[in-house]
Amino acid sequence: MHLETARLSTLAERIEWVRQTIANAARRAGRNPDDVTLVAVSKTVSAEQILAATELGIHHFGENRVQEAEKKIIALADRLPSDVTWHLVGHLQSNKARTAMAIFAMIESVDSLRLATVLSRLAVERGTPASILLEVNVAGEASKFGFTPTALPNVLPAILSLPMLEVRGLMTVAPAADNPEEVRPVFRHLRELRNALNTSLPNVHLRELSMGMTNDFPVAIEEGATIVRVGRAIFGERSA
Ligand SMILES: *Cc1c(COP(=O)(O)O)cnc(C)c1O
């Protein structure tokens, strides 16, 4: 956690700090701050805290477990503003895909052709397209899910041919690092991979780059992140 955010005690102050930090990073990179979407990662955070964040203008929430998200959404029911959207940022098992599609506006963690195929089939069944990102394991860590940067170009045409699947871009989780500069090459690699795919494959328009978390989101924005997924800097350290 950044020292600065640890000192900020209220949710309002922390959200304001994250907003300012996003805007400053965007300006450093000559980008428009409005081109960066803030997803507040609310895993382990209570439904009441989520509601409080919506009152401070947060519209997008990220969860990594389908059942946890479902419980909170049911608990908040009609108290949530209608413009709130949920992003799935954790690994999705096929047997939870049906529930996930009912809950999440975007599934950021599509990490196999098999899962993409299941989502496509369910989207056809529902008659609603599924909006997805493809997760890339840029650093090739054994502990992480995702396509390798070398496998993705080969598998992408098959994914793009699936009906009712809107592939909006790429997502990655950078390795843990003491200094965020250490993971700058990971973010740069994801951007270059997206650009290369957009140029080499016809009819590919991957726009989104979901990258950057509490420890490294300013660097990710400098490298082109269009979505940052920030948990602890907003809600505080997780006990669980
Ligand atoms: C937990 C999580 C985040 C947020 O991490 P923080 O360090 O709390 O900002 C972002 N992305 C994914 C995939 C996560 O699991």
The ligand as an SDF file (V2000), in Angstrom:
LIG
                    3D

 15 15  0  0  0  0  0  0  0  0999 V2000
   -7.3890   -8.1620   -5.8700 C   0  0  0  0  0  0  0  0  0  0  0  0
   -7.2500   -7.8510   -7.2930 C   0  0  0  0  0  0  0  0  0  0  0  0
   -7.0450   -6.5280   -7.7220 C   0  0  0  0  0  0  0  0  0  0  0  0
   -6.9130   -5.3490   -6.7710 C   0  0  0  0  0  0  0  0  0  0  0  0
   -5.7010   -5.4480   -6.0520 O   0  0  0  0  0  0  0  0  0  0  0  0
   -5.2820   -4.3050   -5.0150 P   0  0  0  0  0  0  0  0  0  0  0  0
   -3.8640   -4.6090   -4.7170 O   0  0  0  0  0  0  0  0  0  0  0  0
   -6.1830   -4.4620   -3.8390 O   0  0  0  0  0  0  0  0  0  0  0  0
   -5.4730   -3.0010   -5.6800 O   0  0  0  0  0  0  0  0  0  0  0  0
   -6.9550   -6.2970   -9.0810 C   0  0  0  0  0  0  0  0  0  0  0  0
   -7.0440   -7.3080   -9.9770 N   0  0  0  0  0  0  0  0  0  0  0  0
   -7.2350   -8.5740   -9.6020 C   0  0  0  0  0  0  0  0  0  0  0  0
   -7.3220   -9.6400  -10.6500 C   0  0  0  0  0  0  0  0  0  0  0  0
   -7.3350   -8.8960   -8.2550 C   0  0  0  0  0  0  0  0  0  0  0  0
   -7.5050  -10.1750   -7.9020 O   0  0  0  0  0  0  0  0  0  0  0  0
  1  2  1  0
  2  3  1  0
  2 14  2  0
  3  4  1  0
  3 10  2  0
  4  5  1  0
  5  6  1  0
  6  7  2  0
  6  8  1  0
  6  9  1  0
 10 11  1  0
 11 12  2  0
 12 13  1  0
 12 14  1  0
 14 15  1  0
M  END
$$$$
